[in-house]
Amino acid sequence: MVELLSDYGFDESFITTIVDHRAMKFIRDSYLREKRIKAALAKVTVPLRKGQRPSSKAAKGAQKPANQQTRKSATVDQRTRIMDLLNTGD
């Protein structure tokens, strides 16, 4: 439970200062929930289809095409110009 609390920025001695049983129950339940989730995720495997090679989703999504980034900034510039035109009518 100390490790769980340290993930949220509490020091190791914080747990000794808790006097409310409800807070302690909440911390314990959170610890047990996180432990169960980590254990379940460790067991998960994604079956591959025939002829499919393992690939990393992170590697695919890590790089965006340059034209997609340019298109997004161009859209923002167009919106800014349109808002400037609408605001000059005061």
GITA-V157385 format. One record per residue. N is the residue number from 0. RES is the residue in three letters. PHI is phi in whole degrees, -180 to 180 (999 if undefined). OMEGA is omega in whole degrees, 0 to 359 (NA if undefined). D_FIRST is the distance of its C-alpha to the first C-alpha in Angstrom with 1 decimal. Layout:
n: (N	N)
res: (RES	RES)
phi: (PHI	PHI)
omega: (OMEGA	OMEGA)
d_first: (D_FIRST	D_FIRST)
//
This chain:
n: (0	1	2	3	4	5	6	7	8	9	10	11	12	13	14	15	16	17	18	19	20	21	22	23	24	25	26	27	28	29	30	31	32	33	34	35	36	37	38	39	40	41	42	43	44	45	46	47	48	49	50	51	52	53	54	55	56	57	58	59	60	61	62	63	64	65	66	67	68	69	70	71	72	73	74	75	76	77	78	79	80	81	82	83	84	85	86	87	88	89)
res: (MET	VAL	GLU	LEU	LEU	SER	ASP	TYR	GLY	PHE	ASP	GLU	SER	PHE	ILE	THR	THR	ILE	VAL	ASP	HIS	ARG	ALA	MET	LYS	PHE	ILE	ARG	ASP	SER	TYR	LEU	ARG	GLU	LYS	ARG	ILE	LYS	ALA	ALA	LEU	ALA	LYS	VAL	THR	VAL	PRO	LEU	ARG	LYS	GLY	GLN	ARG	PRO	SER	SER	LYS	ALA	ALA	LYS	GLY	ALA	GLN	LYS	PRO	ALA	ASN	GLN	GLN	THR	ARG	LYS	SER	ALA	THR	VAL	ASP	GLN	ARG	THR	ARG	ILE	MET	ASP	LEU	LEU	ASN	THR	GLY	ASP)
phi: (999	-63	-65	-61	-65	-68	-64	-101	94	-88	-80	-65	-84	-60	-63	-77	-94	-78	-112	-86	-64	-68	-65	-65	-64	-61	-64	-65	-62	-64	-61	-65	-63	-64	-63	-65	-65	-63	-66	-67	-67	-67	-86	-75	-133	-100	-69	-90	-79	-58	79	-93	-99	-65	-141	-99	-66	-64	-68	-68	-88	-70	-110	-97	-61	-61	-66	-69	-68	-66	-62	-66	-69	-66	-64	-65	-63	-65	-63	-62	-64	-66	-66	-63	-66	-71	-82	-81	-84	-67)
omega: (179	179	177	180	180	175	180	174	178	178	186	184	182	184	179	181	182	180	181	183	179	178	179	177	179	180	180	179	178	178	181	178	180	178	179	181	179	179	180	180	178	181	186	171	180	180	179	175	180	177	181	177	177	178	181	177	181	180	179	184	185	183	175	176	183	181	179	178	179	181	180	180	177	179	179	178	179	178	180	180	180	179	177	179	180	183	182	182	182	NA)
d_first: (0.0	3.8	5.4	5.0	6.3	8.6	10.0	11.2	12.7	10.9	11.4	9.5	11.4	10.7	8.3	11.4	13.6	12.5	15.5	15.7	14.6	14.9	12.3	9.8	11.0	10.8	7.1	6.7	9.6	8.6	5.8	8.7	11.2	10.2	10.1	13.5	14.9	14.4	16.0	18.7	19.6	19.9	22.5	24.5	27.8	30.6	34.0	36.8	40.1	43.3	44.3	41.2	39.6	35.9	35.4	32.7	32.3	30.8	33.9	36.1	34.6	34.0	37.6	39.6	43.4	45.1	47.4	44.5	43.1	46.6	47.3	44.2	45.3	48.9	47.8	46.1	49.3	51.4	49.4	49.7	53.5	53.9	52.0	54.2	57.3	56.3	55.4	58.8	60.7	60.0)
//
